[in-house]
């Protein structure tokens, strides 16, 4: 157990952008703080574009909300600058940065603070960004590892393996996790037994078109539900809407109510996750928590989360292989349910936020007590040897 201190260490959180959470990184931070807020005095920096809340204390966590910048495309940059200046004025024991695209503020933050930074995704791989923005993200990733924070983490084992030789810091693998919802709190929905695709943003990288192509090859006539924000790439939205013609597809906007999202996961016949690239998907974990059979692309980031006896993998981008795997699930519901049971057991064992929060606690304590960076030759507890 962690010892309660009379004066809790102060920890600033940069990158969640808005609470209550509806994005993957924000959800991870929210879940972590749920288990650590009795031991740390958290301040979370938000932007008014991502929350309806005002600056104040909510559920024991201080939230500072910055107003949206008048140039919308510059709002994220403005948000990071505001967070930086706040941390320079009000010194913290630890500053936790949640995104690689904030790497440019990390060297300045370290002037007055000990900093932990997490690598959670590689946005330069997404088609939605123009070449200039992709170059910016690529440079931020370079900066993240070459002018690093005191402690580095990643939700992706492939990222750890790729970049560990290129940085003096130890990169700690800390996966995303899950907090089981109260099943009695899930709302009733009329839909049931459908093929489900869900993503925060429906962009080409998420592979929705691969699912629709597979369903067309099968001449599938059952219900299909696609959940997510379709405004990020209107050309791609037009592409998937055209592919959906002739199928029984229901498009739904992004669901920010977590219990409602869980209800849709729970009632699905199968959850399909055809991404071309991920950091580590919270959606994959949430589907597993509802014991719905999962078919997902065989990218390394998915294979690090579940094994081949826990989810059904198909070849990335191969709609024919996906069609065959869907047919198998439809024809073998009892065996598919056993896959889902094994995925759930793995989830409870390896991706429980109550346990994962202790890993972040250890990293915070390293910075607070040792007051120096965590380098390659440093040793941590058995938690990092899994």
C-alpha positions as CSV (number, residue, x, y, z in Angstrom):
1,X,0.0,0.0,0.0
2,X,1.1,3.6,-0.6
3,X,1.7,5.7,2.4
4,X,-0.5,8.8,2.8
5,X,1.5,11.9,3.3
6,X,0.3,15.0,5.2
7,X,1.5,17.2,2.3
8,X,0.6,15.5,-0.9
9,X,3.1,16.0,-3.8
10,X,1.8,18.3,-6.5
11,X,1.5,16.8,-10.0
12,X,0.5,18.7,-13.1
13,X,-1.1,16.9,-16.1
14,X,-0.6,18.2,-19.6
15,X,-2.3,16.7,-22.7
16,X,-5.6,15.3,-21.5
17,X,-7.3,18.6,-22.8
18,X,-10.7,17.8,-21.3
19,X,-12.5,16.0,-18.5
20,X,-14.8,14.1,-18.2
21,X,-12.8,12.1,-20.8
22,X,-14.0,10.9,-24.2
23,X,-10.7,10.4,-25.9
24,X,-8.2,7.6,-25.4
25,X,-5.4,9.5,-23.7
26,X,-7.8,11.5,-21.5
27,X,-9.5,8.3,-20.4
28,X,-6.2,6.8,-19.5
29,X,-5.3,9.8,-17.4
30,X,-8.7,10.0,-15.8
31,X,-8.5,6.3,-14.8
32,X,-4.9,6.7,-13.4
33,X,-5.9,9.7,-11.3
34,X,-8.9,7.9,-9.9
35,X,-6.6,5.5,-8.0
36,X,-3.8,8.0,-7.2
37,X,-5.7,11.2,-6.2
38,X,-5.6,10.3,-2.5
39,X,-1.8,10.3,-2.7
40,X,-1.1,13.2,-5.1
41,X,-2.5,16.8,-5.5
42,X,-3.4,16.7,-9.2
43,X,-3.8,19.8,-11.4
44,X,-5.1,19.0,-14.9
45,X,-4.9,21.5,-17.8
46,X,-7.9,21.6,-20.1
47,X,-9.0,23.6,-23.1
48,X,-12.6,24.9,-23.5
49,X,-12.9,23.0,-26.8
50,X,-12.8,19.7,-25.0
51,X,-14.8,20.3,-21.8
52,X,-17.9,22.2,-20.7
53,X,-16.4,22.7,-17.2
54,X,-15.0,25.9,-15.8
55,X,-11.8,26.1,-13.7
56,X,-12.4,24.5,-10.4
57,X,-12.1,21.3,-8.3
58,X,-14.1,18.2,-9.5
59,X,-14.0,14.8,-7.8
60,X,-10.9,15.9,-5.8
61,X,-8.9,17.0,-8.9
62,X,-8.2,20.6,-9.7
63,X,-8.9,21.5,-13.4
64,X,-7.6,24.6,-15.1
65,X,-9.5,25.4,-18.3
66,X,-7.9,27.7,-20.9
67,X,-10.0,29.6,-23.3
68,X,-10.0,28.5,-27.0
69,X,-7.4,30.4,-29.1
70,X,-9.0,32.7,-31.7
71,X,-7.3,30.8,-34.5
72,X,-8.8,27.4,-34.2
73,X,-6.0,25.6,-36.0
74,X,-3.5,27.0,-33.4
75,X,-5.5,26.0,-30.4
76,X,-3.5,22.9,-29.4
77,X,-0.2,24.9,-29.7
78,X,-1.8,27.7,-27.6
79,X,-3.0,25.1,-25.0
80,X,0.6,23.7,-24.6
81,X,2.1,27.2,-24.2
82,X,-0.5,28.1,-21.5
83,X,0.2,24.9,-19.7
84,X,4.0,25.5,-19.9
85,X,3.8,29.0,-18.5
86,X,1.4,27.9,-15.7
87,X,3.9,25.2,-14.7
88,X,6.8,27.6,-14.8
89,X,5.0,30.1,-12.5
90,X,3.5,27.4,-10.1
91,X,6.2,24.9,-9.4
92,X,5.2,21.2,-9.2
93,X,6.9,18.1,-7.9
94,X,6.1,16.3,-11.1
95,X,4.8,17.4,-14.5
96,X,3.2,14.6,-16.5
97,X,3.0,15.2,-20.3
98,X,0.7,12.9,-22.2
99,X,1.5,13.5,-25.8
100,X,4.5,13.5,-28.1
101,X,3.3,16.6,-29.9
102,X,4.1,18.5,-26.7
103,X,7.8,17.6,-26.9
104,X,8.8,21.2,-27.7
105,X,7.8,22.3,-24.2
106,X,9.6,19.5,-22.3
107,X,13.1,21.0,-22.3
108,X,11.7,24.3,-20.9
109,X,9.5,22.5,-18.3
110,X,12.6,20.8,-17.0
111,X,14.1,24.1,-16.0
112,X,11.9,24.1,-12.9
113,X,10.2,20.7,-12.8
114,X,10.8,17.0,-13.0
115,X,9.0,15.7,-16.0
116,X,7.5,12.4,-17.1
117,X,6.3,12.1,-20.7
118,X,4.3,9.4,-22.4
119,X,4.5,8.2,-26.1
120,X,0.9,7.2,-26.9
121,X,0.5,7.4,-30.7
122,X,2.3,8.3,-33.9
123,X,-0.1,10.8,-35.6
124,X,2.3,11.3,-38.5
125,X,1.0,8.0,-39.9
126,X,-2.6,9.2,-40.2
127,X,-3.8,10.3,-43.7
128,X,-5.8,13.2,-42.3
129,X,-2.7,15.4,-41.9
130,X,-1.0,17.3,-44.7
131,X,2.8,16.7,-45.4
132,X,3.9,19.7,-43.4
133,X,2.0,18.7,-40.3
134,X,3.3,15.1,-40.6
135,X,6.8,16.5,-40.7
136,X,6.1,18.4,-37.5
137,X,4.9,15.3,-35.7
138,X,7.9,13.4,-37.0
139,X,10.2,16.1,-35.6
140,X,8.3,16.1,-32.3
141,X,8.9,12.4,-32.0
142,X,12.6,12.9,-32.7
143,X,12.7,15.6,-30.0
144,X,10.8,13.4,-27.6
145,X,13.6,10.8,-27.6
146,X,16.6,13.0,-28.2
147,X,15.8,15.9,-25.7
148,X,13.8,13.7,-23.4
149,X,11.9,14.2,-20.2
150,X,13.3,12.7,-17.0
151,X,11.1,9.6,-17.3
152,X,9.8,8.2,-20.6
153,X,6.8,5.8,-21.0
154,X,5.1,4.2,-23.9
155,X,1.9,2.2,-24.3
156,X,3.4,0.3,-27.2
157,X,6.0,-2.5,-26.9
158,X,7.0,-2.0,-30.6
159,X,7.7,1.7,-29.9
160,X,9.9,0.7,-26.9
161,X,11.8,-1.8,-29.0
162,X,12.3,0.7,-31.9
163,X,13.4,3.7,-29.9
164,X,15.2,2.3,-26.9
165,X,18.5,2.1,-28.7
166,X,18.2,5.8,-29.7
167,X,17.7,7.4,-26.2
168,X,19.7,7.5,-23.0
169,X,16.5,7.2,-21.0
170,X,14.9,3.9,-20.0
171,X,11.6,3.7,-21.9
172,X,9.0,2.1,-19.5
173,X,6.3,0.1,-21.1
174,X,3.0,1.0,-19.3
175,X,-0.1,-0.2,-21.2
176,X,-3.5,1.3,-21.1
177,X,-6.0,-0.3,-18.8
178,X,-9.6,-0.7,-18.0
179,X,-12.0,0.0,-15.1
180,X,-15.0,-2.3,-15.2
181,X,-18.2,-0.3,-15.5
182,X,-21.2,-0.9,-13.3
183,X,-23.2,-3.3,-15.4
184,X,-26.4,-2.2,-13.7
185,X,-25.8,1.4,-14.8
186,X,-25.7,0.5,-18.5
187,X,-28.7,2.0,-20.3
188,X,-31.1,-0.2,-22.3
189,X,-30.7,0.0,-26.1
190,X,-33.1,-1.5,-28.6
191,X,-30.4,-2.7,-31.0
192,X,-28.8,-6.2,-30.6
193,X,-26.8,-8.8,-32.4
194,X,-25.1,-6.5,-34.9
195,X,-21.6,-6.1,-36.3
196,X,-20.0,-3.1,-34.5
197,X,-17.2,-0.7,-35.5
198,X,-16.4,2.1,-33.2
199,X,-13.7,4.7,-33.1
200,X,-13.3,8.3,-31.8
201,X,-12.5,9.5,-35.3
202,X,-13.5,7.7,-38.4
203,X,-10.4,8.2,-40.6
204,X,-8.8,5.9,-43.1
205,X,-6.2,4.7,-40.6
206,X,-8.9,3.1,-38.6
207,X,-9.9,0.8,-41.5
208,X,-13.7,1.2,-41.6
209,X,-13.6,0.8,-45.4
210,X,-12.0,-2.7,-45.0
211,X,-14.9,-3.8,-42.8
212,X,-17.5,-2.5,-45.3
213,X,-15.6,-4.1,-48.2
214,X,-15.6,-7.5,-46.3
215,X,-19.3,-7.3,-45.6
216,X,-20.0,-6.6,-49.3
217,X,-18.0,-9.6,-50.3
218,X,-20.1,-11.7,-48.0
219,X,-23.3,-10.1,-49.2
220,X,-24.1,-9.6,-45.6
221,X,-27.7,-8.6,-44.8
222,X,-27.5,-8.3,-41.0
223,X,-27.4,-5.1,-39.0
224,X,-24.1,-3.1,-38.9
225,X,-23.5,-0.1,-36.6
226,X,-20.6,2.3,-37.1
227,X,-19.9,4.8,-34.3
228,X,-17.5,7.7,-34.5
229,X,-16.9,11.3,-35.6
230,X,-17.0,11.5,-39.4
231,X,-16.1,15.2,-39.8
232,X,-12.3,14.8,-39.7
233,X,-12.0,13.8,-43.4
234,X,-15.1,14.5,-45.5
235,X,-13.6,12.8,-48.6
236,X,-13.2,9.6,-46.6
237,X,-16.6,10.0,-45.1
238,X,-18.0,10.1,-48.6
239,X,-16.1,6.9,-49.5
240,X,-17.4,4.9,-46.6
241,X,-21.0,6.1,-47.1
242,X,-20.8,4.9,-50.7
243,X,-19.4,1.6,-49.6
244,X,-22.3,1.3,-47.1
245,X,-24.9,1.5,-49.9
246,X,-26.8,-1.8,-50.1
247,X,-25.8,-2.8,-46.5
248,X,-28.0,-2.4,-43.4
249,X,-25.7,0.2,-41.9
250,X,-26.5,2.6,-39.1
251,X,-24.1,5.5,-38.7
252,X,-23.9,7.1,-35.2
253,X,-21.9,10.1,-34.0
254,X,-19.2,9.9,-31.4
255,X,-20.6,8.6,-28.1
256,X,-19.1,10.5,-25.2
257,X,-21.3,8.8,-22.5
258,X,-19.1,5.9,-21.5
259,X,-22.0,3.8,-20.2
260,X,-23.9,4.2,-23.4
261,X,-20.9,3.1,-25.5
262,X,-20.4,0.1,-23.2
263,X,-24.1,-0.8,-23.8
264,X,-23.5,-0.9,-27.6
265,X,-20.4,-3.0,-27.1
266,X,-22.3,-5.4,-24.8
267,X,-25.1,-6.0,-27.3
268,X,-22.9,-6.5,-30.3
269,X,-22.6,-9.9,-32.1
270,X,-18.9,-9.1,-32.9
271,X,-16.7,-6.1,-32.6
272,X,-14.4,-5.5,-35.6
273,X,-11.2,-3.4,-35.1
274,X,-9.5,-3.2,-38.5
275,X,-6.9,-0.4,-37.8
276,X,-3.8,0.0,-39.9
277,X,-1.9,1.5,-36.9
278,X,-2.5,2.1,-33.2
279,X,-0.6,3.2,-30.1
280,X,-2.6,1.0,-27.7
281,X,-6.3,1.1,-28.2
282,X,-8.7,1.7,-25.3
283,X,-11.5,0.7,-27.5
284,X,-10.0,-2.8,-27.9
285,X,-9.8,-3.1,-24.1
286,X,-13.4,-1.8,-23.6
287,X,-14.7,-4.4,-26.1
288,X,-12.9,-7.1,-24.2
289,X,-14.4,-6.0,-21.0
290,X,-17.9,-6.6,-22.4
291,X,-17.0,-10.1,-23.5
292,X,-17.9,-9.5,-27.1
293,X,-16.0,-11.6,-29.7
294,X,-13.3,-9.4,-31.3
295,X,-11.9,-9.5,-34.8
296,X,-8.9,-7.2,-35.2
297,X,-6.1,-6.5,-37.7
298,X,-2.8,-8.4,-37.1
299,X,-0.7,-5.2,-36.5
300,X,2.0,-5.5,-33.8
301,X,0.2,-3.0,-31.6
302,X,-2.9,-5.3,-31.4
303,X,-0.9,-8.5,-31.0
304,X,0.8,-7.0,-28.0
305,X,-2.6,-6.6,-26.3
306,X,-4.2,-10.0,-26.9
307,X,-3.0,-13.4,-28.1
308,X,-4.4,-15.5,-31.0
309,X,-6.5,-17.6,-28.7
310,X,-8.2,-14.5,-27.2
311,X,-9.1,-12.5,-30.3
312,X,-9.4,-13.5,-34.0
313,X,-6.7,-11.8,-36.1
314,X,-7.0,-11.0,-39.8
315,X,-4.4,-9.8,-42.2
316,X,-4.2,-6.0,-42.1
317,X,-6.1,-4.4,-45.0
318,X,-7.2,-7.7,-46.4
319,X,-11.0,-7.5,-46.7
320,X,-11.3,-11.1,-48.0
321,X,-9.5,-12.5,-45.0
322,X,-11.7,-10.4,-42.8
323,X,-14.8,-11.7,-44.5
324,X,-13.6,-15.3,-43.9
325,X,-13.1,-14.5,-40.2
326,X,-16.5,-12.9,-39.9
327,X,-18.1,-16.0,-41.5
328,X,-16.2,-18.2,-38.9
329,X,-17.5,-16.1,-36.0
330,X,-21.1,-16.3,-37.3
331,X,-20.9,-20.1,-37.9
332,X,-19.1,-20.8,-34.5
333,X,-20.8,-18.6,-31.9
334,X,-19.9,-20.9,-29.0
335,X,-16.2,-21.0,-29.8
336,X,-16.2,-17.3,-30.5
337,X,-17.6,-16.8,-27.0
338,X,-14.8,-18.8,-25.5
339,X,-12.3,-16.5,-27.3
340,X,-14.1,-13.6,-25.6
341,X,-13.9,-15.2,-22.2
342,X,-10.2,-15.7,-22.5
343,X,-9.8,-12.1,-23.6
344,X,-11.7,-11.0,-20.6
345,X,-9.5,-13.1,-18.3
346,X,-6.4,-11.5,-19.8
347,X,-7.9,-8.1,-19.4
348,X,-8.5,-8.6,-15.7
349,X,-5.0,-10.0,-15.2
350,X,-2.8,-7.6,-17.2
351,X,-4.8,-4.4,-17.9
352,X,-6.4,-3.5,-14.5
353,X,-6.0,0.2,-13.8
354,X,-5.8,-0.4,-10.1
355,X,-2.5,-2.3,-10.7
356,X,-1.2,0.0,-13.5
357,X,-1.7,3.1,-11.4
358,X,1.0,1.6,-9.0
359,X,3.5,1.7,-11.9
360,X,2.9,5.4,-12.4
361,X,3.1,5.9,-8.6
362,X,6.6,4.3,-8.7
363,X,7.7,6.5,-11.5
364,X,6.4,9.6,-9.7
365,X,8.2,8.5,-6.5
366,X,11.5,8.0,-8.4
367,X,11.4,11.7,-9.5
368,X,10.2,13.0,-6.1
369,X,12.8,11.0,-4.1
370,X,15.8,10.6,-6.4
371,X,15.3,13.9,-8.2
372,X,17.1,12.7,-11.3
373,X,16.3,11.1,-14.6
374,X,15.6,7.4,-15.1
375,X,18.3,6.2,-17.5
376,X,19.0,2.9,-19.2
377,X,21.2,1.5,-16.5
378,X,18.8,2.3,-13.7
379,X,16.7,-0.5,-12.1
380,X,13.0,-0.4,-11.1
381,X,10.8,-3.0,-9.5
382,X,9.5,-6.3,-11.0
383,X,6.5,-4.4,-12.4
384,X,8.6,-3.4,-15.4
385,X,10.0,-6.9,-16.0
386,X,6.7,-8.4,-17.3
